[in-house]
């Protein structure tokens, strides 16, 4: 039985690498560089996106307005949207309302699908194969998470070239990271964008830095958990560090986020920003991520808080306590969630195996393979061969 399970798992893993369309990531792979412009119903620009945009993709703007893409003109590189209303972010309550909670145990894992991505002002070019500036940004993020007491692990595994197969290659890195660092609290893929600088320039605490865009894949079973974390991160950041989180894009790819709940892709600035600006952002992003996931206290610097300030209270100095995300969702998705993500892959792969065999053999032939006449074939594959009489 043990040999059967081992052989079965090996076969499924092999099939997962062979089946087409297993990993969809829909980045920019057209012959000429550029970006899509996302427009509202009046034809006014909402944002720009240096990745493939498709109907039913979703966009959450910096002011929390929700849009759904209804039509895409690939020739003009324009995407037209329908306004769905304003999203409701998780509430960050006054500090006296919630008792402090202990930080959950578990790892936060980091990797870069596109290792060559670089920052022109700092690196001298927008792409350095295998050692782009994005790796330095991810390392800075790792270090800032560690300063917060988190077991952060950054994999420097390379996935070049920057092509449609990059996510398939980084998938192997993510699976390895998860297996070696259980329990896992979150998995983050660190990127930099390829749109004009003006879309990412911001200032936090008087320092110039780059904004952060959150990207979620809508083709995976973890979408709800990933959205919960993205919304929580934006809610905390909007209170503590207004201007840090640029927006949220929900695209048709999976971005390997089906491997584990609480998986997100972060765009850390763009190629025209300096690498140092993106690195400075990681300190604030680390603070937001840790407090969003494990709880804590932040100073509310949002405009709403300043408008509410009364009785001689200084603007923006009101403290608010953050509820750990596991309390809000009523569960801890960390370690067990990571395992369930991988188990789900096995289920999908097994289904794919059945379809693959059915197509390649035909229904009748496949059925005959499981009759007694073919027992020797399968027992031989599993390492057990019937003796000849």
C-alpha positions in Angstrom: 0.0 0.0 0.0 2.9 2.4 0.9 4.5 1.7 -2.5 1.2 2.4 -4.2 0.7 5.7 -2.5 4.3 6.8 -3.2 4.1 5.9 -6.9 0.7 7.6 -7.1 2.0 10.8 -5.7 5.1 10.7 -7.9 2.8 10.2 -10.9 0.6 13.1 -9.9 3.5 15.4 -9.4 4.9 14.5 -12.8 1.5 15.0 -14.4 1.2 18.5 -12.7 4.3 19.6 -14.5 3.1 18.2 -17.9 -0.5 19.3 -18.1 -0.9 22.5 -20.1 -2.6 25.5 -18.5 -1.8 24.4 -15.0 -0.4 27.8 -14.1 -1.8 31.0 -15.6 -0.3 34.3 -14.7 -1.2 36.7 -17.5 1.7 39.1 -17.3 2.9 41.2 -20.2 4.3 39.0 -22.9 3.6 41.0 -26.0 6.4 41.8 -28.5 6.4 45.5 -27.6 6.4 46.9 -24.0 3.6 49.0 -22.7 0.6 48.9 -20.4 -3.2 48.9 -20.4 -5.1 51.9 -19.3 -8.1 51.1 -17.1 -11.0 53.5 -17.7 -14.2 54.2 -15.8 -17.7 54.5 -17.4 -17.0 58.1 -18.3 -13.8 57.2 -20.1 -11.6 58.7 -17.4 -8.4 57.0 -16.4 -8.5 55.0 -13.2 -5.0 53.5 -13.4 -2.5 51.8 -15.7 -1.6 48.1 -15.6 1.6 46.5 -17.1 0.0 43.1 -17.3 -2.7 41.4 -19.3 -6.2 42.7 -18.4 -9.3 40.6 -19.1 -13.1 40.9 -18.8 -14.2 40.2 -15.2 -10.9 41.3 -13.7 -11.5 43.6 -10.7 -9.9 46.8 -9.6 -10.1 48.4 -6.1 -8.9 52.0 -6.2 -6.9 53.8 -3.6 -10.1 55.4 -2.3 -11.7 51.9 -2.1 -14.0 52.1 -5.1 -14.7 48.8 -6.8 -14.7 48.3 -10.5 -15.2 45.3 -12.8 -13.7 45.1 -16.3 -16.5 44.7 -18.8 -14.6 45.0 -22.1 -10.9 45.1 -23.3 -9.6 46.7 -26.5 -6.3 45.0 -27.0 -5.4 47.1 -30.0 -5.7 50.3 -28.0 -4.6 48.6 -24.8 -7.6 50.0 -22.9 -9.9 48.3 -20.4 -13.4 49.6 -19.7 -15.1 49.1 -16.4 -18.4 49.2 -14.5 -18.6 50.8 -11.1 -19.8 48.4 -8.4 -19.7 50.7 -5.4 -17.4 51.2 -2.5 -15.9 48.2 -0.7 -16.1 48.0 3.1 -12.7 47.4 4.7 -12.2 45.7 8.0 -12.7 48.2 10.9 -9.6 49.3 12.8 -11.1 50.1 16.2 -10.0 52.4 19.1 -7.2 50.8 21.2 -9.3 50.3 24.4 -11.9 48.1 22.7 -9.9 45.0 22.2 -7.5 43.1 24.5 -4.0 42.6 23.2 -3.4 39.2 21.7 -0.3 37.0 21.4 1.4 36.7 18.0 0.7 33.5 16.2 3.6 31.2 15.3 4.4 30.5 11.7 6.6 31.5 8.8 6.1 34.2 6.2 7.7 33.1 2.9 9.0 35.4 0.2 10.2 34.7 -3.4 10.5 36.6 -6.7 9.0 35.0 -9.8 10.8 37.6 -11.9 14.3 37.8 -10.5 15.6 40.0 -13.3 13.3 43.0 -12.5 15.4 46.1 -11.7 15.2 49.8 -11.0 16.8 52.0 -13.6 17.9 54.9 -11.3 19.7 52.5 -9.0 20.6 49.5 -11.1 21.3 51.3 -14.4 18.9 49.1 -16.3 15.4 47.7 -16.0 16.5 44.0 -16.2 19.5 42.1 -14.8 19.1 38.4 -15.5 19.1 36.4 -12.2 20.2 39.2 -10.0 17.8 42.2 -10.5 17.2 44.9 -7.9 13.9 43.3 -6.9 15.9 40.7 -5.0 17.4 43.4 -2.8 13.9 44.7 -2.1 12.7 41.3 -1.1 15.7 40.9 1.2 14.9 44.2 2.8 11.4 43.0 3.3 12.6 39.8 4.9 14.9 41.7 7.3 12.1 44.1 8.3 9.8 41.2 9.0 12.5 39.6 11.1 12.9 42.8 13.1 9.2 42.3 14.0 9.9 38.9 15.4 8.6 37.0 12.3 10.3 33.9 11.0 10.6 35.3 7.5 12.3 33.2 4.8 13.3 34.6 1.3 14.3 32.2 -1.4 16.8 33.5 -3.9 16.0 30.7 -6.3 16.1 32.0 -9.9 13.2 31.7 -12.4 14.5 33.4 -15.5 13.8 34.1 -18.2 11.0 36.6 -17.7 8.5 34.7 -19.9 5.2 32.8 -19.7 7.0 29.9 -18.0 8.3 31.9 -15.0 5.3 31.2 -12.8 5.6 27.5 -13.5 9.3 27.6 -12.4 8.6 29.8 -9.3 5.8 27.4 -8.4 8.4 24.7 -7.6 10.2 27.2 -5.4 6.9 28.1 -3.5 6.1 24.4 -2.9 9.6 23.8 -1.6 9.4 26.8 0.7 6.0 25.6 2.1 7.2 22.1 2.7 10.4 23.2 4.5 8.8 25.9 6.7 5.6 24.6 8.1 3.5 26.0 9.6 3.1 28.8 7.1 1.2 32.0 7.8 1.6 33.7 4.4 3.4 33.5 1.1 4.3 36.7 -0.8 5.7 37.0 -4.4 7.7 40.2 -4.7 7.6 42.2 -8.0 8.2 45.6 -9.4 5.8 47.2 -11.9 6.6 48.5 -15.4 4.4 51.7 -15.6 5.4 55.4 -15.4 6.9 56.5 -12.2 4.2 59.0 -11.3 1.8 56.2 -10.5 3.9 55.0 -7.6 5.5 58.1 -6.1 4.5 58.7 -2.5 5.7 60.1 0.8 5.2 58.5 4.2 6.6 60.0 7.4 8.3 62.7 5.4 10.3 60.1 3.4 10.1 59.6 -0.3 9.2 56.0 -1.1 7.2 53.9 -3.6 3.6 52.8 -3.3 2.7 49.1 -3.1 0.1 47.5 -5.4 -1.5 44.2 -4.2 -2.4 41.7 -6.9 -4.7 38.7 -6.3 -5.4 35.8 -8.7 -9.1 35.0 -9.1 -8.5 31.4 -10.5 -7.9 29.6 -7.2 -9.8 28.2 -4.2 -8.0 30.6 -1.8 -9.3 33.8 -3.4 -11.6 34.6 -0.4 -8.8 34.2 2.1 -6.4 36.2 0.0 -8.9 39.0 -0.4 -9.5 39.1 3.3 -5.8 39.6 4.0 -5.4 42.2 1.2 -8.4 44.2 2.5 -7.0 44.0 6.0 -3.6 45.2 4.9 -5.1 48.1 3.1 -7.3 49.0 6.0 -4.4 49.1 8.4 -2.1 50.9 6.0 -4.8 53.6 5.2 -4.9 54.4 8.9 -1.3 54.1 9.9 0.5 55.1 6.7 -1.8 56.8 4.2 -0.5 56.6 0.7 1.5 53.4 1.1 -1.0 50.9 -0.5 -1.7 52.1 -4.0 -4.6 49.8 -4.9 -5.7 46.2 -5.4 -6.0 44.3 -8.7 -7.8 41.0 -9.0 -6.7 39.4 -12.2 -7.7 36.2 -14.1 -4.4 34.4 -13.3 -3.7 32.2 -10.4 -0.2 33.6 -9.6 0.5 30.3 -7.7 -1.8 31.6 -4.9 -3.7 28.3 -4.8 -0.7 26.8 -3.0 -1.6 28.4 0.3 -4.2 30.7 1.8 -3.0 34.2 2.5 -0.9 34.4 -0.6 -0.4 37.8 -2.3 1.7 39.4 -5.0 3.2 42.8 -4.1 4.3 45.3 -6.8 7.0 47.3 -5.0 7.2 50.5 -7.1 8.1 50.6 -10.8 11.2 50.5 -12.9 11.5 54.3 -12.9 11.5 54.5 -9.1 14.7 54.1 -7.2 15.4 50.8 -5.5 16.0 52.6 -2.3 12.5 54.1 -2.4 11.1 50.5 -2.7 13.4 49.3 0.1 12.1 52.0 2.4 8.6 51.0 1.7 9.3 47.4 2.9 9.8 48.7 6.5 6.3 50.1 6.6 4.8 47.2 4.7 6.3 44.8 7.2 4.8 46.7 10.1 1.4 46.7 8.4 1.5 43.0 7.4 2.5 41.9 10.9 -0.2 43.9 12.7 -2.8 42.9 10.1 -2.1 39.2 10.7 -1.2 39.1 14.4 -2.7 42.3 15.9 -1.1 45.4 17.5 -1.6 49.1 17.8 -1.1 51.8 15.3 -1.4 55.6 15.3 -4.3 56.7 13.2 -3.0 59.3 10.7 -6.0 59.1 8.3 -7.9 62.1 7.3 -11.0 60.7 9.0 -9.2 60.6 12.3 -7.8 64.1 12.0 -11.4 65.4 11.3 -12.6 63.6 14.5 -9.8 65.1 16.7 -11.3 67.1 19.6 -10.5 68.6 22.9 -6.9 69.7 22.3 -5.9 66.2 21.0 -3.1 66.5 18.4 -4.1 65.6 14.8 -3.4 62.0 13.9 -2.3 60.8 17.4 -5.2 58.6 18.2 -4.2 55.0 18.7 -6.2 52.1 17.4 -5.8 48.4 18.1 -5.9 45.9 15.3 -7.7 42.5 15.6 -5.6 39.6 14.4 -7.1 38.4 11.1 -7.6 34.8 12.5 -10.1 36.3 15.0 -12.0 38.1 12.3 -12.3 35.0 10.1 -12.9 32.7 13.0 -10.0 30.4 12.1 -6.3 30.1 11.8 -5.5 29.4 8.2 -1.7 29.2 8.7 -0.2 25.7 8.8 -3.2 23.6 8.1 -4.2 25.9 5.2 -0.9 25.4 3.5 -1.3 21.7 3.7 -4.8 21.9 2.4 -3.6 24.0 -0.5 -1.2 21.3 -1.6 -3.8 18.5 -1.0 -6.1 20.5 -3.3 -3.4 20.5 -6.0 -3.3 16.7 -5.7 -7.1 16.5 -6.2 -6.9 18.7 -9.3 -4.0 16.7 -10.6 -5.8 13.4 -10.1 -8.8 14.8 -12.0 -6.4 15.9 -14.7 -4.8 12.4 -14.8 -8.2 10.9 -15.4 -9.0 13.3 -18.2 -5.5 12.8 -19.7 -5.9 9.0 -19.7 -9.4 9.1 -21.0 -8.3 11.2 -24.0 -5.1 9.3 -24.7 -6.6 5.8 -24.4 -10.3 6.2 -25.0 -13.0 5.2 -22.6 -13.2 1.5 -23.4 -9.4 0.9 -23.4 -9.1 2.8 -20.1 -11.8 0.6 -18.5 -10.0 -2.5 -19.7 -6.8 -1.4 -18.1 -8.5 -1.8 -14.7 -9.7 -5.4 -15.3 -7.8 -8.4 -14.2 -6.1 -8.8 -17.6 -4.0 -5.7 -17.0 -3.1 -6.4 -13.4 0.5 -7.2 -14.3 1.0 -3.9 -16.0 0.0 -1.8 -13.0 1.6 -4.0 -10.4 4.8 -3.8 -12.4 4.6 0.0 -12.5 4.2 0.0 -8.7 7.3 -2.1 -8.2 5.4 -5.4 -7.7 5.4 -8.1 -10.5 3.2 -11.2 -10.5 5.2 -14.5 -10.5 4.8 -16.6 -13.6 3.2 -20.0 -12.9 
